[in-house]
Amino acid sequence: MASLRSLPDGCASATSLVVQNAAGTLTVVETCLAQLGSVDVDDLALHCSVEHPDGLQCTCLAEVFKLTSGECLLEMTRLRGDSVLFSLVFRLLRAFLATGTMP
């Protein structure tokens, strides 16, 4: 696994989650996103294309950063597509990380 990029404290967005284990978290995120769409894996990032049955589409990126405090941060970014579908994907991911099952 490559080294995590650093992110200064205070730079987290509303679609960020503090995590303990970077590699383990990416594996869990990949499992979750694969249930929602197609996933391309880069070393420390996941690109996911999601298509909703209603015709909505979005492409998102999940990356893990190292904070100056030593913790890790999972950052989800909408690259293109529908923002409402992205919000749904993020909520499902957050629930999956908390429970280990897809709601």
Steps between C-alpha positions, in 0.01 A plus 500: 500500500634843410543777755193701587491860387484751785206728554526789747258496793189704435486415128235229528174542312144398580564172316799398713521234768781447751616137486753293691640262240562637149550167318215325679265790440573505126423129481165552675422804283580299186262224615222752561549696177519178295144426614389840366693525173825429321823568688851569367771460762808718514755451779343743749188605311183345365303633203138389491233547234145461631187482288158527664200318344333841449780597259710706742877450478800618697870431521669531837846467645590355841847587632675458832724778633725521805426791732775685684347365822589147383144387430375404154218665310276338238395767251217445251485735202239525225691528175199537271136413481199539723559649844190337652623154396845582640339596831317166505823312425677682785219427747499132400878484536490663843234250614699210353814609687301521824314169472683286243179439307329686219183675625 
